[in-house]
Amino acid sequence: MQGLSSQVNTVHSCSSSVDESGTALQKRERMAVLMSHPTGNQNVRNALRALSERGMLAEFWTAFAWNPRSAWNKWLPETIRRQCARRVFEEAPRELMHCVPMRELIRLAARSTPVEDLLCSHERPCSVIGVYRHFDARVARRLRKSQVDAVYAYEGGALQTFREARRRGITTIYDLASGHWYWERNLLREEALRRPNLASIIPKLTDSERHMREKDEELARADVVIVASTHVRRTLSGVVDPERIKVVPYGAPTVRVRPKARDGREPLKVLFAGALHQRKGIGYLLEAVSMLRQDVELTLIGQRIASNAIVDAACQRARWFPTLPHDQVLQVMLQSDVLVLPSLSEGFGLVVTEALACGVPVIITANVGASGLVSDGREGYVVPVQSADSIAHRLSVLDGDRDLLAAMSENAQKTAARHTWQAYRQSISEIVEAASCR
């Protein structure tokens, strides 16, 4: 495998691993880690960068990694270029990257077409769950030939990898980005009864018992469980030994210069960024905005997960982007006055720290993991879950007091400056090194 042998020569193991014949492998100067994630986002990229910077990365596996310098960029339609731009990985050498592209490409190509339900719904082969299972199996097969000390994998895509790793004495590190599935499912079932008109856009309710059992086994086979917030740790109470859980909050991007303040007579520019489903509380935001009528100008960034009359109508009325490259999301934030993320449960909420870095105050619920970074009334507001009235009240306050909005914007950037991705990478690399030295 090109690049692997040279990388392995520069990585140190604190403990021996075992080859196919059961023979202990000799210790290396530095440990070697195989990391996998089918899609990738900012926290995945920073964990990847942490391992690469420390010389610990042996291999990175993903569904597909796009080359931004490809000649195809000239010919692809804009919508496809946007999707590809989200799959650029510049945090690690290309020779250490491996792709399992076919099912993920089919899933993306089938989106919003007549064959989407046939191929990509529920747990079919090209559904999100199907893509993750197939990807996980491919990574597990690689472990039979790979000489690594640890695997670093994510929820829903780690089971077969961890099974193979345990057979070979390889350390298993599990990154859990969301709350525990049973805790969230019970909450979402209550929400479906509470708001039946939004039940069609509540995810996870149709996940099979098999899928739940698989994720339970992933947790059980993890030597270390990394979470981004105390909220996620709370949902794991009684499920995972607290000694195995490590809380590492996500970082914020570099603070950006905001445009000159606008005339206070203009409508308040409200932003929602995330999948347009009810776990993220989209219905409560739309209800709050309807209470304020013409005082609010709403922008939505995110994919619809299913047809729903309320959300479909909102996408027609508001400025709506189904998807945008990360840099463009930040540009939209710079033009916004406030971000609202009223999630029923959110492992962290990367858009929160991104908004803070852009000087955008936030209105979030106590069940958003990033609420630990927000002091109510300073960088924004922390409101109760399932309360459109609370959201509408806070929006009205900010609309009527632009001086308060400006002060919160300043405070938001100060907070973002204290919570960097560099600190996140430092913590991740230390946790991985310590886990492999057990």
N, C-alpha and C positions, 0 to 999 in steps of 0.2 A: 504494500500500500504506500503510494508516493507520499513522502513527508512524514509518515508515522515513525519510521525507524529513527530518523534524525531527531524528531520531537521526543521520542522515548528516551533517547540518550541524554536529554537535558532535563528530565523530570525525576523527582525524588519520591520514593515510597517509604512511609514509616512502617509499613507492614507488608509481608509477602502476599502475592496472589498465587493462584494455582492454575497450571495449564491443563489441557485436555487429558493428559495422562495422569494427572494428580500430582505431578512433580512441582515442588515449590520453586517459584521463579526468584532469581536473585534480586536483591534490593537495588533500586535505581537511585541516582543522585537526587532527583526530584520526583514527586508523585505525578502520576498520569491519570487524567480524568476524561472520561467520555461523557459528553453532554448532549442531550437530545431535546428537541421541541419541534413539533410539526410546522408551526407558523411563525412565532416570534413576535415580541412586542418590546417596549422599552426596558422592562425589568429583565426579560430574557437576554436582551442584547447587552445589558450591563453586567449580568452574571457571566455571560460569555466573555466579555472584555476582561472581567476580573481574572478569570482562569487563564486567558491568553497573556495578559500582562505579567502574571506571576510565573509563566512558563509551565503551567500545569495542564494546559489543554492538549490532549492527545488527538481527539476527534470531536467534531460537531456535526450532528445529524439533524436534518430538517426536511420538510417536504420538498421545497425547491428554493434555491437561492438565485436571485436575478442579478445579472451583470449590468450595471447602469451604463456601461460603455458599449453595450451590444448594438450592432447595426440595426437590429430589429426595432429599436426604440424609434427610429425614423418612420416606420411603417405601421406600427400598432395604433389602433384607435385610442383616443384619450382615456376612455374608461379603463381599458386594459393596461395602459401605461401606469395609471394610478394604482391599480392592483399590484403590478410588478414592482413599483417603487416601494411598496410596503414589504417586499421580500428581498431587499438588499441588505446583505450582512457584511459590513466592513470592519467588524470588531475582531476578526480573526483571519489568519491566512487562508486563502482559497484552497490551498492544497490539503488543509485539514477538514474541509467541508465535504459532506456526503448527503446526497438527496434521494428521496423516495417520492417522485413527483406525480405518478400517473393518477392516483385516486384524487389527490388534492386538485390537480388541474381539471379533472372531470367535474368535481364539485363546483369549482369556480365558474367553469364554462356553462354548467347547467343552471346556474342561478337565474331566477326569473324567466325560465323557459318552460315549455310544456312537459319536459322530461324531468324537471327538478324533483317532483314528488316521487316519481318512479325510481330514481337513482339515489336521491339524497335525503329522503325523509327518515325520521325515527333512527333505526340502527342499521339501515341498509348499507351496502358496501361503500358508497361514496358520500354517506352522511358524515357529519363531524365525528361521531363516535366510531363509525366504520373506518374512516381515514386514520384516526388515532390508533385503533386496534391493529390495523395492517402495518402502520409505521412502527409501532411498538414491537411487533413480531420480527420485523426486518432488523431493528437495532439489536434485539435479543440474539438473532442468528449471528450478527457480527461479533458479539461478545465471545462466541466459541473460538474465534480466531484472534481476538484482540488481547493484548497484554496491558491491561489498565488496572489501577488500584481502586478506582471509585467510578460510579456512574451517578450522574446528576440529571434527574428527569422530573417531569411535571405531571400534575393530576390528569388522569385519563389516558396517559401514554407511557405508563411505567411498569405495568404489571408483569408482562412477560420478560421485560428487561431485568426487573428485580428478581424474578424467579431464577433466571440464568445467572445473575450476579451472585445470588446467595449460594448457588451450587458451586461456584468457583471462588468463594471467599472474598468477593469484591464488595467494598463498602457501598451502601445504597443511600443516596441523598435525595429527598423528596421535597420539591418546591410546591406548596399548596397555596394557590393564589386566591381561593375563595373560601367561604365558610364551610363547615362540615355539611355534607349533602343531606343527611337526615334532618338536621336542624333547619336547613334552608327549605327542604321540601315541606316540612310541617308548616312553616311560616307561609309558604306560597300556596299551600292548599287552603289555608284560612283566607288568604287574599282572594282566591278564586271564588269563594263563597261570599266574600264581602263585596267584590266588584265583578259580578258575572259577565258584564259587558266588556271586560278586559281579560277574561279568562283565556281567550284564544291567543294572547300574546304573553302568557306566563310560561317561561321555559322550565325545564326539568320535571314537570308534572308527569310527562309521559315516559321518562326514563325507566327502563326495565329493572326488575329486581336483580337480574344478572349483572347489569351495569353497576348497580349499587354495591353488590358483593365484590365485584372486581376492584372498585375503588377502596372498599374496606381492606381488601387484601394488600393493595398498594401501600396503604398506611401501615398495616401490620408488618410488612417486610422492609419498611424504611428504618435505617439506623438513625437518621436525623430528619426531622421535619422542619423546613424553613417556612415561616409565615410572615406576612408583611404588617400585621397589626395585632393589637391585643383583642380586637373584635374577633378575629379568626381563632385566636387561642381560646377565647371564651367558648366558642362553639365546639371546640374539641375537648372540653372538660368531661372527664369520665371516659373518654375514648382513647386518648393517647397519653402516655406517661409524660408529665410536664417536663421531665428531665431531657426528653428527646426533642422538645419544641424550642426553636430559636426564632425570636422575633427580630426581623430586620426591615424597618420601614423603607419604602421606596424613596428615591431622591427626586429632586426637582431639576429641570434644565436650567441653563444659565439665565439669569435675570435679563429681561429684554427691555429696551427703551420703549415706552408707550408713546403713541401719538399725542399731540396737544389735546387737552380736554375740550370736549364739544360743548355747544350751547345747551344749557340745562333745560331748555324748552323742548328739545328733541325727545322722542320716546326712549325709554330705557331699553338698551340692547341686551337681551337675555339670551344666553347660550346653553344648550344641552348637547353634550357629546357622549355618545355611547349607543349601544344597540337599543332600538326603539321597542323595548319590552317592559313589562310591568314589574319585573324584579328591580329594575332601575327607577321605578316610580314615575314613568313617563306620564301616566294618567293623572297623577296628582299635580304635576307641573302644568299640563294642559288645562286642567280645571282651574288652577290658580291664575293662569294667564287669561282665561276667559272672564274671570271676575274683574280684571283690570282693563279689559277691552282695549281701547286705542292707546293706552299709556305704555304699552310694551311692544317691542319689535323682537320677534322670536326667530332664532336660528337653530336648526337641528342638524347635527352631524351624526349619522349612524344608519345602519341597515335596518329595514323592517324585517321581522322574523316570520310574519304571517299577516294575512289580510285582517284588518280590524277597522271598522267604520270610523272610530274616534281618531285613531292615529293616521289613517289614510286621509281623512279630511284635514288634519293638522299639517300634513306634508304638502297639501295643496295650498294652504293659506300661508304657511311660514316659508322662510328661506331654508331649503332642505338640500343637504349634500349626503347621498348614500355612503360615500367613502371619500377620503382625502388623504394624501401623503402627510406624514407627521408634520413636516415643516409648514404645510399649508394650514393644518389645524391650528398651529401656533399663530399664524398670521390672522386667522379668523378671531382667535382669542384676543389679540391685540386691539381689534376693532370692537370688542364686546365690553359691556359694563359689569356684568355679573354672570357667573356660571351657577346653574342649579342642577344638583344631582341628588334627588330625593329617594335614593335607593332603599328598598326594604332590607337588603343585605348586600354589602360590597366589601370584598376582601381588603381592598385598599382604596382604589379609585385614582389611577394615575392622572386622570384629567384634572384632579384637584390640585396637585403640586404643579402641574403645567400651567394651570390658570393663575395660581399664586405667583409663579415666576413672571407671568405676563402682566402682573398688576391687576388681576381680575378678582375681586372679592367673590366668595363662594357661599351658597346656601345649600347645606347638606344635612343629612339626618345623622343621628347618633350611631346608626348601624353602618355608616360608611367608615371603613378603617382609618382613612385619612383624617377623620374628625379629631384624632389625637393631636393634630398639628394646628387646629383652628380654635381660637378662643372666641366664644360667642360675643359678637359686637366689636371684635378687633379686626380680624381678617375676613369676617363674614358672619354667618349665623349657623348654629347647629339647631335644627328644628326636629320635632317629634316625627316618627315615621307615620305614614298614612294620613297626613294633615295638609290638605290643599289650602285651608284657611291660614295656617302658619306661614306657608310659602308666600301667599298673596299679601299678607300683612308685611313681611320683610321686604318684598319687592316694592310695595307702596312706600315704605319708609325711605328706601334708597332712591326711589324716583323723586320723592319730594325734598330730599336733602342731598344735593350733589356735593356739598362740602364733606359730609360724612362719607359719601362714596369715594371721594378723592383720598380722604384719610385712610380708609380701609384699603384702598389700592396701594398706598405707600406701605402700610403694615404688611400686606400680602407679600410684597417683594422682599421685605426684610426677613420674613419667615422663610421664604423660599431660599434665600441666600444661606440660611443656616442648615438647610437639609439638602445636601448635595448628593449626586450620584457617586462621587468619589468616596464618600463615607460609606455608601451602600456597598460599593465594590470591595472596599477594605474589609468590611464585616463578612461578606460572602467568602472571600479568599481565606480569611482566618478560620471560619467555620469549617470549610472544606478541608483545610490542612489538619485541623484538630480532629475531624471525624475520621480521617484516614490514618491517624496516629493511634487510634484506639486499640 
